[in-house]
């Protein structure tokens, strides 16, 4: 599935919930989304708290999806082409010494 399709699906979902409206009980501001992104990333980490491998792949997949959805929203609000940003970062990293 292409990133643009995921972005469109995310956008339709968030708009359908009314979360971009000024009076939303869940305002989708960049700060709130960044906080939510970190919280969801921590939920990914919980799957590895006592083990080297995740035992519930469906739950892990859901948490990874949540992380991606918040990344997509933050990128959208800042007019960042996330696919291009990834490619640009890979180019930068290719020239780095590790």
N, C-alpha and C positions, 0 to 999 in steps of 0.2 A: 504494500500500500504506500502511496506517495505521501510525502509530508504535507503537501497542499490539501489533500483530501482530509487528513487528520485535522489540520488547522480549520478547515471549513466545518467539519463535524463538531469540533470544540466550540467554534463561534456560534453555531446554531444552538447547541445545548445551552451555553451560558446566556445567550440572548433569550432563549425560551424560558429560562428560569427568572429572567428579569434582573440578573445580577449586575448588569452594567448601568442600571437606572440609578439616578442620584439618591433615591430613597430606599435602596435595596438594604435588607438586613445583613447581606453578605457582600459589601462593596468590593468590587474587583480592582482595587487600586494597586499600583506597582508594589507598594510596601506590604499590603496584605497578601498579595500573591507571593512575594519573596518569602514572607514568614511561612505561608502554607507550603511552599516548595521545600523549605528546610524541615518542616514537621513531617512531611511525607517521606523525605529522604531518610529521616530517622526511623520511620516505620519500615523502610527497606532494611535498615541496619538491624532492626529487631529480629529479623529472620535468621541472622547469623550470630546472635548474642551468645549462644551456648553450643554452636556447631559450626563446622567449616562449610557445610552445605545447607541450603534451605530445604526443609522437608515438605513444605506445602507450596508447590509450584504455582498453583492457581492463585493463592493469596499473594505470593511474591509478584506474580504478573500484574495483579490488580494494583499493588503499591507502585510498581514501576510505571504503570499507566498513569497513575495519579501524578507522579513526578513529571512525566512528559507533558501532561495536560497543563500543569502550571508553567512549565517552560514555554509551551506554545503561547499561553496567554501573555506572559511577560514580554516575549518577543513581539507579539502583535501590538501590544500597547506602546512599544518603543519603535515600531516600524522596522524591525530587524528581520531579515530573511534568515531564519534559523538554519536552513539547509546551506546557504552560502556562508554563513558564519562558521559552521562546522568545517566546510571545505577550506576556508581561509585559515582557521586554527590548525588544521592538519598540515597545511603548507608551512606555517610558522614552526610547528613542532618538528617537522621533518628536518629543519635546519638547526635544531637545538641539540646540544650534547646532554646525555642523560647519565 
